[in-house]
Amino acid sequence: MMKLIEYFKQKLNSIHCFLGLEITDDFIKLVEVKSDKENGFTIHQANMKPIHANLIKDGLIINLTGVIHILKTMVKEMNLTTNQVHFMLPSHLVHLHYVKVPYIRVDDIHKWIYEAMNSNRIILPFKESHYDIIKLNIDSNQNTEVILLTAQQDEIKVYVKALEAADLKPISMEIKALSLYRLIHVMEFIDTEKSFLIIEINEMVAEMSIFEKGTLQSIRVIPVKRSFQKYSSVRNSAKESVSFKMVDKNDDVFNYLIQEVKKFVHHYVYSINKGQEKFEYMIISGDIKELHEIGYAFNQMFPYEVKILEGNCLGVQDKDDLLPFFAVPLGLALRGRQ
C-alpha cells in the first residue's frame, strides 16, 4: 500500500524559509514559513488579496497582467525572506499517477522518470506535459513509491511567467488535497493512518478528497453557485472572509452540497472499496465564514467525527486566526526543499 507517511516525516531543514502560494478564481494567498531544528516551523507572515472579476476562470489565468500586478503588490508588502515558492494548481488541471521506482538515490529519481517516459514505460496524459514528483516511502520490495503530477505545459507556463514576473522562483507544483494532507499530518491533527474525508469549501467550488491509510484514493470537485460578498485585502490576518450563508437546512445550496458528499462517499465505500473500510473523520476547511455551522450540520447528518481545520486545534503560536483560511498555502510551504 502506497503511503504518504514516510515522506511527511521528514523535518524541514534548520533556519530556512519557504513560500506556499494558492491562486484561485477568487483569491491569491501567500504564506511564508520559517523553520529550524529546535523550534520546528513557524508561520512568519501571510497575505491574501481578492481577485478581480475575469482575471482567472476555472483555474486558468485569463488576464496575466492583472495577476502579475497583484502578485507584485503582495511581494512588496511582505518583504519576503525567500523567493522560492511552492504553488498550487487546481485539481482538474492535474493528472496524478502512482509510480514505483527502483531503490535509487533521491537525486536520480527525476532521471529515472525521464528515461521511463522516453521509453514509453510511463505514458503521460498530455502531448506537451510538465511534471513534478512527490517522493513517498520505500515498499517491502525496496521500490521507491512516488506520485507523478502532470499538467499541460501551456497552462504551467502561464503560472510560471506570472510568478517569475513578480520575482518569485517556482520550485514545485501541487494540488490542494496533498497540501491539506501534509498540514494535517505534520500538525498531528488526526491519525492520518485512519480513513478520512477532507471537504474544502470556497466561494464557487467545493473539493472533496478521500485518504485511506496515508494514500490519496479519490478526488471530486463540485461547483457551488452562490452570491458572495468580498471584503478588502487581508494582510497577516484572515479574520475577514467571504460571506457565505448556507447553514439553513432548507437552503438549496446546502442540500446540494450534502447530496454531493453523500454520493461521493457512497460511491467510494460501496463501489470502489466494496464496503471494506469506513471513515473515521470528516475534516472541513475553506475560506468561508460559516464553517462551524456547516460542521455542526454535517455532524448531525454523517456518522463520522467532524472536525474543523482551525488554528486553535493545530497549535500554531500567535497565528490561530490564519487557519483554516491559509491552510492550503501553509501545507504547500511545509513541503520545504522537496
Steps between C-alpha positions, in 0.01 A plus 500: 500500500642830396527745785572867541616458859873447445528800275333732750714378792793693359562812706559835342869589496626749759474875446331495163201683357251374244194643330165343422277665239136427425334668203128447451230675300431719804816544707877494493647378830869500588657356816864513612617230740821504702647182642783386721587171667442631852159664463361323194302732273336836557279706273703811436234691307199458275320716248172465312364712216164471322503428128311740279246361258626334182864472609480124556230258391484133594861513610627644171668842502304718257652840578872443556579868551238532774625193686861619479400837644335335803797269556747788482293697750496207744873435466578867561274519807643188659873570445562127466805320637504256208361487148476119476132409471290185484181576309165331465324402180125426494444125523311479170812622316727232648528128432631279784683175440659271760835359387737247655865585441791264574680589821741771386634829630239772534696721261472230232122457515431783254750345258335158532154650439627692197654186348183300573292759313738499203476119477119512537506308827312801639240659271412859580138609445590816307705541183696793643526432872666645806543269795601509864580219742414440865712227657311276739645196679693181430276195463570143611669423166742791540327708234465875547139610468437840344204704383544641150300820453452602137344808342489650154815698435320804357297539820809468719692754293241769574526439875880497488505821294280674758713384792832587339369845404440558872857385582381167637680175420262203461656179632199265495136468403241311697127452554282605791432152640868413548574839654220462755609146578855621569373768739269257681779246536778735608275666759376158626143624462374142468647153458569510125525120489121499536256545213362853473333749272609863446244754377645837395226758440571821313291763332421320179614141547527230762774238471467159665790259543523158662812363673538144617803390702707789373403463135295742293217289360258733326429867426189677383436869436146636489377851414330702774299783347419776744517875550795611708623820653874556480687704754812711454840335483636340815858514619631278779146418602206308364223606739314646205382257238215459259142508616348162429154419634435132445419369848122494454403136447231616259756686291543363148879541499538334838284206392693475173830481688362237738374284216829526309699399809268205558534385138879536506535305824247234399668442164841458661394285794269262317614507137876547523584375849229230511396607849828386653602830658296769676605856566618613841502874438349771284722810494358831381711790378461803275478879492135550587370639830246234591727196525399430861131510414561271202707269719222481757244418230728236347553347842125446526479336158811280471625220728855636514689726735480843337794734566561856383856558381568805713795659673413442863495127427832511317705682762643765268636755745364856472350428159179312586291738289684397182337157484312355325515790253869447425502121545579422136797737450631405845497134401683591181769692689555200726627309198833668570786408268311220321 
